[in-house]
Amino acid sequence: MHIRPGGPEDTATVLSLFDDAVAWLVSHGREGQWGTEPWSRDPARVERVRGLAAEGLWIAELPDAGGGPEPVGALTATGKPPAYAPEVGEHELYVHMLLASRAHPGRRIGSQLLGHAREQARTRGISLVRVDCWSGGDGALIRYYERQGFTPTERAAVGDREVQVFETRV
């Protein structure tokens, strides 16, 4: 797998990954995470993705059948946490978005992207990496981040939902 820097030109790619993720979540009874409608049809979500693509975006690619790059994941991580995240008294790298294609199970796309975020933190001299996820449903997403070496810290309200904030040291 190759991980390359992304940018605004990757907005359509990231929206496609979100749309595929929503379809997969709905098919598994997890519509509470991101709803039931494709993100590409919601102007507010399209703008949100444009904003995410503008800073700190990384795209994971695998070779497609023709040998060209197939986008299979995306990560956005910056030094600025979202407003709802509890403050910390140090520099950090905050993972704002992690998407992994469900079309390639077992390829550890999400794990590799999170490893890339850890490496980016190390390179920048930052020892704290944080991320958050939807805290609802059956808890599978929380367990995923724990398996990735993240420790749950606090929960935060985001509109009518609650997210679990995690951290790890590098």
C-alpha positions in Angstrom: 0.0 0.0 0.0 1.2 3.5 -0.8 0.2 6.5 1.2 0.5 9.9 -0.5 -0.3 13.5 0.5 -3.8 14.6 -0.6 -5.4 17.9 -1.2 -8.6 19.6 -2.5 -8.3 17.7 -5.8 -9.1 14.6 -3.8 -12.5 15.8 -2.5 -14.4 13.5 -4.9 -12.3 10.5 -3.9 -12.9 11.2 -0.2 -16.7 11.7 -0.8 -16.7 8.3 -2.7 -15.1 6.6 0.3 -17.6 8.2 2.6 -20.5 7.1 0.4 -19.2 3.5 0.3 -18.7 3.6 4.1 -22.3 4.8 4.7 -23.7 2.1 2.4 -21.6 -0.5 4.3 -22.7 0.8 7.7 -26.4 0.9 6.7 -26.1 -2.7 5.5 -24.7 -3.7 8.9 -27.4 -1.9 10.9 -25.1 1.0 12.0 -26.9 3.9 10.4 -26.5 5.9 13.6 -22.9 6.6 12.9 -23.2 8.7 9.6 -26.8 8.4 8.7 -28.3 6.6 5.7 -27.8 9.0 2.8 -24.6 9.4 0.7 -22.4 12.2 1.8 -22.0 13.3 -1.8 -25.7 14.3 -1.8 -25.5 16.6 1.2 -24.1 20.1 0.5 -23.1 20.6 4.1 -21.2 17.4 4.2 -19.6 18.1 0.8 -18.3 21.4 2.2 -17.0 19.6 5.3 -15.1 17.1 3.1 -13.7 20.0 1.1 -12.4 21.5 4.4 -10.9 18.2 5.5 -9.2 17.8 2.1 -7.6 21.2 2.3 -5.3 20.4 5.2 -3.5 17.3 6.5 -5.1 14.8 4.1 -3.4 11.5 3.2 -4.7 9.0 0.6 -4.0 5.3 0.8 -3.7 3.5 -2.6 -3.4 0.0 -3.8 -2.7 -1.0 -7.4 -5.9 -1.6 -9.3 -6.4 -4.3 -12.0 -4.6 -2.2 -14.6 -1.7 -1.4 -12.3 -2.8 2.1 -11.6 -3.5 3.6 -8.1 -6.9 2.7 -6.5 -7.8 5.0 -3.6 -8.7 2.7 -0.7 -8.5 4.9 2.4 -8.1 8.5 3.6 -6.8 10.2 6.8 -6.8 13.7 7.9 -4.7 14.7 10.8 -3.7 18.2 12.0 -2.3 20.0 15.0 -5.6 21.6 15.8 -8.3 19.5 17.6 -12.0 20.0 17.0 -13.7 22.5 19.3 -15.6 19.8 21.2 -12.4 17.9 22.2 -11.2 18.4 25.7 -8.1 20.7 25.8 -4.7 19.3 26.5 -1.7 21.3 27.6 0.7 20.1 24.9 1.1 19.9 21.1 -0.8 17.1 19.5 -1.7 15.5 16.2 -5.5 15.0 16.0 -6.9 12.5 13.6 -10.1 14.2 12.2 -11.0 11.5 9.7 -10.2 7.9 9.0 -11.8 6.0 6.1 -10.9 2.5 4.9 -12.5 0.8 1.9 -14.5 -2.3 2.9 -13.7 -3.7 -0.6 -10.3 -4.9 0.7 -10.8 -6.7 4.0 -7.7 -7.9 5.7 -5.4 -5.3 4.1 -5.2 -3.3 7.4 -5.8 -0.1 5.6 -7.1 1.8 8.7 -4.2 0.4 10.8 -1.6 1.5 8.3 -3.1 5.0 8.0 -3.1 5.3 11.8 0.5 4.1 11.8 1.2 6.9 9.3 -0.4 9.4 11.6 1.9 8.2 14.4 4.9 8.5 12.2 3.9 12.1 11.2 3.7 13.0 14.9 7.1 11.5 15.6 8.6 13.4 12.6 7.1 16.7 14.0 8.4 16.0 17.5 4.8 15.5 18.8 4.3 12.7 21.4 0.4 12.8 21.6 -2.0 11.5 19.0 -5.7 11.8 19.6 -8.8 10.7 17.7 -12.4 10.4 18.4 -15.3 8.2 17.2 -19.0 7.8 17.5 -19.7 6.2 20.9 -23.1 4.7 19.9 -24.1 1.4 18.5 -22.6 -1.8 19.6 -19.3 -0.3 20.6 -17.4 -2.0 17.7 -15.7 1.3 16.7 -14.5 2.0 20.2 -13.1 -1.5 20.4 -11.4 -0.9 17.0 -9.5 2.1 18.3 -8.5 0.3 21.5 -7.1 -2.6 19.4 -5.1 0.1 17.5 -3.4 1.1 20.8 -5.6 4.1 21.7 -6.8 4.6 25.2 -10.3 6.1 25.8 -10.1 9.4 27.7 -13.3 11.4 27.8 -16.6 11.6 26.0 -17.8 14.8 24.3 -21.1 15.9 23.0 -21.3 16.8 19.3 -24.8 18.1 18.6 -27.2 15.3 19.5 -24.5 12.6 19.5 -21.7 11.7 21.8 -18.1 10.8 20.7 -15.4 8.9 22.5 -12.0 10.7 22.5 -8.9 8.5 22.6 -5.2 9.2 22.9 -1.9 7.4 22.4 1.7 8.3 23.0 4.4 7.9 20.3 
